[in-house]
């Protein structure tokens, strides 16, 4: 199968051509996922050690089934493979949808995609360096005097990946707020006037996010509050640019 050709803005195509392009792009995305998972599985020992680093010194996850070591390593490799293949998958989605928007909107969306990628990477880094170690330390030492606390591998890696993904998604808050401002649902002025309500909403969101312990919740709430305030300032800047009008600065 040949690689799919991206349609230009002036090109026309029938339903059959669109379906053929969609099938080809799905094939490319699936091939990228398989390749990423295969590459990750080849280095899954390093991935496992990387995820084990936040655990207390000398503590190693346990497995309870005959097949669990293999299935757990495969699951971790699949998640890592998806992360590796994500740029290719997003590019295939964007290439399929891009001809439907004008060039100005295409450039704007491209900038937002880059910004969202940087925020996602920053969130994952924050989660691994600060949130995950703090949560693991709290949970593996809670009531340790009355429990024989053992860490099951499959449960731990699911928890670790959930924390990393949750914090990474939390860092996407500015993109969500800017989208609402761009669509006219809200404005920088409204965000400034309702700061207290916004802070309360961020706290409620942190509680609603995955995380069974107060440490994980706090680690999600802190960046939410900071990012919400930063989103207000970004809204002021972008709203002035979008509307071509002078908007009072945040304060």
C-alpha positions in Angstrom: 0.0 0.0 0.0 1.3 3.4 -1.0 1.6 6.2 1.6 -1.5 8.4 1.5 -1.2 11.7 -0.4 -2.3 14.8 1.4 -5.0 16.7 -0.5 -4.4 20.4 -1.3 -6.8 23.1 -0.4 -8.0 23.4 -4.0 -8.2 19.7 -4.7 -11.5 17.9 -5.0 -12.1 14.2 -4.2 -15.1 11.9 -4.2 -16.4 9.8 -1.3 -14.5 6.7 -2.6 -11.2 8.7 -2.7 -11.8 10.0 0.9 -12.5 6.4 2.1 -9.4 5.1 0.4 -7.3 7.9 2.0 -8.8 7.2 5.4 -8.1 3.5 5.1 -4.5 4.2 4.1 -4.0 6.6 7.0 -5.5 4.1 9.5 -3.0 1.5 8.1 -0.1 3.9 8.6 -1.2 4.7 12.1 -1.6 1.0 13.0 1.8 0.3 11.5 3.4 3.1 13.6 1.7 1.7 16.7 3.1 -1.8 16.0 6.5 -0.5 15.3 6.5 1.7 18.4 5.3 -1.2 20.6 8.0 -3.5 19.2 10.7 -1.0 19.8 9.5 -0.3 23.3 9.3 -4.1 24.1 12.9 -4.4 23.0 13.9 -2.0 25.8 11.1 -2.8 28.3 13.7 -3.6 31.0 14.8 0.0 30.9 11.2 1.2 30.9 10.4 -1.0 33.9 13.4 0.3 35.8 12.4 3.9 34.9 8.9 3.4 36.3 10.3 1.6 39.4 12.5 4.6 40.3 9.9 6.4 42.4 9.4 3.3 44.6 11.2 3.3 48.0 14.7 2.0 48.0 14.9 -1.8 48.0 11.3 -2.3 47.1 10.4 -4.2 43.9 7.0 -4.9 42.4 5.7 -8.5 42.7 3.8 -10.6 40.2 1.2 -13.2 41.3 0.5 -15.2 38.1 2.4 -17.4 35.7 1.7 -15.1 32.7 1.7 -11.8 34.7 5.4 -10.9 34.1 4.9 -11.2 30.3 1.5 -9.5 30.2 2.6 -6.6 32.4 5.8 -6.0 30.4 3.6 -6.1 27.2 1.1 -3.6 28.6 3.9 -1.2 29.6 5.4 -1.6 26.1 2.0 -1.0 24.5 1.6 2.3 26.4 5.1 3.4 25.5 4.6 2.3 21.9 1.5 4.4 21.7 3.4 7.4 23.0 6.1 6.8 20.4 3.6 6.5 17.6 1.5 9.4 18.7 3.2 12.0 16.5 2.6 9.9 13.5 -1.0 9.2 14.4 -1.7 12.9 15.0 0.0 13.8 11.7 -2.2 11.3 9.9 -5.3 12.8 11.6 -4.2 16.3 10.8 -3.3 15.5 7.2 -6.8 14.0 6.7 -8.6 17.0 8.2 -6.4 19.9 7.1 -7.8 20.4 3.6 -11.2 21.2 5.2 -9.9 24.4 6.8 -8.5 27.6 5.3 -4.7 28.3 5.4 -5.0 30.9 8.1 -6.8 28.6 10.4 -4.4 25.8 9.5 -1.4 27.8 10.7 -3.2 28.8 13.9 -4.1 25.2 14.7 -0.6 24.1 13.9 0.7 26.6 16.5 -1.8 25.3 19.1 -0.7 21.7 18.4 2.9 22.6 19.1 2.0 24.5 22.2 -0.2 21.6 23.4 2.7 19.1 22.8 5.1 21.2 24.9 2.5 21.5 27.7 1.9 17.7 27.6 5.6 17.0 27.8 6.0 19.5 30.7 3.1 17.9 32.5 4.5 14.3 32.1 7.9 15.5 33.4 6.2 17.3 36.4 4.3 14.1 37.1 7.3 11.9 37.0 9.7 14.2 39.0 7.3 15.4 41.6 3.7 14.0 41.6 4.4 10.3 41.2 7.3 10.0 43.8 5.2 12.0 46.4 2.1 9.9 45.8 4.1 6.6 45.9 5.9 7.6 49.1 2.6 8.5 50.8 0.7 5.4 49.8 3.5 2.8 50.4 4.1 4.2 53.9 0.5 4.7 55.0 -0.4 2.6 58.0 2.8 0.5 57.4 2.8 -0.5 61.0 -0.4 -2.6 60.6 -0.1 -3.8 56.9 2.5 -5.9 55.1 2.6 -3.5 52.1 3.5 -5.3 48.9 3.4 -3.6 45.5 1.8 -5.6 42.7 3.5 -4.9 39.4 0.4 -4.6 37.2 -1.5 -2.4 39.7 1.5 -0.2 40.2 2.3 0.4 36.6 -1.4 1.2 35.9 -1.3 3.7 38.8 1.9 5.3 37.6 0.7 5.7 34.0 -2.6 7.1 35.3 -0.8 9.7 37.4 1.5 10.7 34.5 -1.4 10.9 32.1 -3.6 12.9 34.5 -0.9 15.5 35.3 0.0 15.8 31.6 -3.7 16.4 30.7 -3.9 18.9 33.6 -1.2 21.0 31.8 -3.4 21.2 28.8 -5.7 23.7 30.7 -4.5 26.8 28.8 -5.4 25.2 25.5 -8.9 24.5 26.7 -9.4 28.0 28.1 -8.0 29.7 25.0 -10.4 27.5 22.9 -13.3 28.8 24.9 -12.2 32.4 24.5 -11.7 31.9 20.8 -15.2 30.4 20.4 -16.7 33.3 22.3 -17.9 31.1 25.2 -16.0 33.3 27.7 -13.6 36.2 27.7 -10.5 37.4 29.5 -12.7 40.0 31.3 -15.1 37.3 32.6 -12.2 35.1 33.7 -10.7 38.0 35.7 -14.1 38.9 37.3 -14.7 35.3 38.3 -11.3 34.3 39.5 -12.6 32.9 42.8 -15.1 30.7 41.0 -12.4 29.6 38.7 -10.1 28.6 41.6 -12.9 26.7 43.2 -13.6 24.9 39.9 -9.9 24.0 39.6 -10.0 22.5 43.1 -13.1 20.6 42.3 -11.5 19.3 39.1 -8.4 18.2 40.9 -10.6 16.1 43.3 -12.5 14.6 40.4 -9.4 13.6 38.5 -8.0 10.0 39.0 -6.1 9.8 42.3 -7.2 8.0 45.5 -4.9 9.9 47.8 -4.7 13.6 49.0 -1.1 13.9 47.8 -1.9 13.1 44.2 -4.9 15.4 44.4 -2.7 18.2 45.7 -0.1 17.6 43.1 -2.8 18.0 40.4 -4.4 21.0 42.1 -1.3 23.1 42.4 -0.5 23.2 38.6 -4.2 23.6 37.8 -4.4 26.8 39.9 -1.1 28.2 38.4 -2.1 27.3 34.9 -5.6 28.8 35.3 -4.0 32.1 36.3 -1.6 31.8 33.4 -4.5 31.1 31.1 -6.1 34.4 32.0 -3.0 36.3 31.0 -2.7 34.3 27.7 -6.4 35.1 27.0 -5.7 38.8 27.4 -2.9 38.6 24.9 -4.6 36.4 22.3 -8.0 38.1 22.7 -6.3 41.5 21.8 -4.7 39.8 18.8 -7.9 38.1 17.6 -10.2 41.0 18.0 -7.8 43.8 17.2 -9.1 45.7 20.2 -7.4 46.9 23.3 -8.2 44.7 26.2 -7.3 45.7 29.8 -4.4 43.8 31.3 -5.0 41.1 33.9 -4.8 42.4 37.4 
